[in-house]
């Protein structure tokens, strides 16, 4: 079925659920999994006296490294092969472009990501990385909603 799964993660509760779903799927199908953490540089273009964007960027990179260690351990515990990579968005390539490019570079046959469940005006104004990925993807995309509950072990 699926042999190469890319999962977009950002450290949020919703993306952790997406990681867990991708991990379970990779384990059951024997797929290689590649979690992707994207450093978003959008807030770094504000110009204000005393504002040093490198502090925020460096913290985001550190968060990515922390997730690498955590997710590598979870993947090893489940016997799933793969490694987390860190990408970087820019003013030219937003997060969705980086995610889709990483999926193409990995030759993924499934993209897994969480949704934050924005609705109405908020969705219209803010847009959604997941929605942009679904609209532009050339591979299947599995969306894990923020309201999704954990499946119990006895079910």
C-alpha positions as CSV (number, residue, x, y, z in Angstrom):
1,X,0.0,0.0,0.0
2,X,2.1,3.0,1.2
3,X,5.8,2.6,1.3
4,X,7.1,6.1,1.9
5,X,5.2,8.4,4.3
6,X,6.0,12.0,4.9
7,X,4.4,13.6,8.0
8,X,4.5,17.4,8.7
9,X,5.1,18.2,12.3
10,X,5.4,21.5,14.2
11,X,5.4,20.3,17.9
12,X,1.7,21.2,18.3
13,X,-0.8,18.7,19.9
14,X,-2.5,18.3,16.5
15,X,0.8,17.5,14.7
16,X,1.7,15.0,17.4
17,X,-1.6,13.2,16.6
18,X,-0.7,13.3,12.9
19,X,2.8,11.8,13.8
20,X,1.1,9.1,15.9
21,X,-1.2,8.2,13.0
22,X,1.6,8.1,10.5
23,X,3.7,6.0,12.8
24,X,0.9,3.5,13.3
25,X,0.4,3.3,9.5
26,X,4.1,3.0,8.8
27,X,4.4,0.2,11.3
28,X,1.4,-1.7,9.9
29,X,2.5,-1.4,6.3
30,X,6.3,-1.6,6.8
31,X,6.7,1.9,5.3
32,X,9.7,4.2,5.7
33,X,8.6,7.4,7.4
34,X,10.0,10.9,7.2
35,X,8.8,13.5,9.7
36,X,9.3,17.1,8.4
37,X,9.6,20.1,10.7
38,X,9.5,23.5,8.9
39,X,11.1,26.6,10.4
40,X,8.7,29.4,9.5
41,X,10.5,32.6,8.8
42,X,7.5,34.8,8.3
43,X,7.7,36.6,11.6
44,X,11.3,37.5,10.9
45,X,10.6,40.2,8.4
46,X,9.3,42.7,10.9
47,X,11.6,45.7,11.3
48,X,11.6,47.2,14.8
49,X,14.4,48.8,16.8
50,X,16.2,46.1,18.8
51,X,14.4,43.2,17.1
52,X,16.8,40.4,16.3
53,X,15.1,37.8,14.2
54,X,18.0,35.3,14.6
55,X,16.9,34.7,18.2
56,X,13.5,33.4,17.1
57,X,14.9,31.5,14.2
58,X,17.5,29.8,16.4
59,X,14.8,28.8,18.9
60,X,12.7,27.3,16.1
61,X,15.7,25.3,14.8
62,X,16.4,24.1,18.4
63,X,12.7,23.0,18.7
64,X,13.2,21.1,15.4
65,X,16.2,19.3,16.9
66,X,14.4,18.4,20.0
67,X,11.5,16.9,18.0
68,X,14.1,15.0,15.9
69,X,15.4,13.3,19.0
70,X,11.9,12.6,20.4
71,X,10.4,11.3,17.2
72,X,13.5,9.2,16.3
73,X,13.1,7.5,19.6
74,X,9.4,6.8,19.0
75,X,10.1,5.5,15.5
76,X,12.9,3.2,16.8
77,X,10.7,1.8,19.5
78,X,8.1,0.9,16.9
79,X,10.7,-0.5,14.4
80,X,9.9,2.2,11.8
81,X,12.8,3.3,9.7
82,X,13.3,7.0,8.6
83,X,14.6,10.2,10.0
84,X,13.2,13.7,10.7
85,X,14.3,16.5,8.5
86,X,14.2,20.2,9.0
87,X,13.1,22.5,6.2
88,X,13.0,26.3,6.2
89,X,10.2,28.5,4.7
90,X,11.0,31.9,3.2
91,X,9.2,34.8,1.7
92,X,9.4,32.9,-1.6
93,X,8.5,29.4,-0.4
94,X,5.8,29.3,2.3
95,X,5.3,26.3,4.6
96,X,3.0,24.4,2.2
97,X,5.5,24.8,-0.7
98,X,8.3,23.4,1.5
99,X,6.1,20.5,2.6
100,X,5.2,19.5,-0.9
101,X,8.7,19.9,-2.2
102,X,10.0,17.7,0.7
103,X,7.3,15.1,-0.2
104,X,8.5,15.1,-3.8
105,X,12.2,14.9,-2.8
106,X,11.4,12.0,-0.5
107,X,9.3,10.4,-3.3
108,X,6.5,10.0,-0.7
109,X,3.4,8.2,-1.7
110,X,1.4,9.6,1.3
111,X,1.5,13.0,3.1
112,X,0.1,13.1,6.6
113,X,-0.7,16.3,8.5
114,X,-2.8,17.7,11.2
115,X,-5.5,20.4,10.8
116,X,-6.2,23.0,13.4
117,X,-10.0,23.1,12.5
118,X,-10.3,26.9,11.8
119,X,-13.7,27.8,10.4
120,X,-15.5,30.7,8.8
121,X,-13.8,34.1,8.7
122,X,-10.7,33.0,10.6
123,X,-10.1,30.3,7.9
124,X,-10.7,32.8,5.1
125,X,-8.2,35.3,6.5
126,X,-5.5,33.0,7.9
127,X,-5.7,30.3,5.3
128,X,-4.4,26.9,6.2
129,X,-1.2,25.1,5.4
130,X,-3.1,21.8,5.3
131,X,-5.7,23.2,2.9
132,X,-3.0,24.6,0.6
133,X,-1.2,21.3,0.6
134,X,-4.4,19.4,-0.2
135,X,-5.2,21.7,-3.1
136,X,-1.7,21.5,-4.6
137,X,-0.7,18.0,-3.8
138,X,-0.2,15.3,-6.5
139,X,-0.2,12.5,-3.9
140,X,-2.8,11.3,-1.4
141,X,-3.0,13.5,1.8
142,X,-4.3,12.1,5.1
143,X,-5.6,14.9,7.4
144,X,-5.8,14.4,11.1
145,X,-8.3,16.9,12.6
146,X,-7.5,18.6,15.9
147,X,-10.6,17.2,17.4
148,X,-9.6,13.6,16.7
149,X,-9.5,11.5,19.8
150,X,-6.9,8.8,20.6
151,X,-8.0,5.3,19.8
152,X,-7.9,3.2,22.9
153,X,-5.7,0.1,23.0
154,X,-8.6,-2.3,23.8
155,X,-10.7,-1.2,20.8
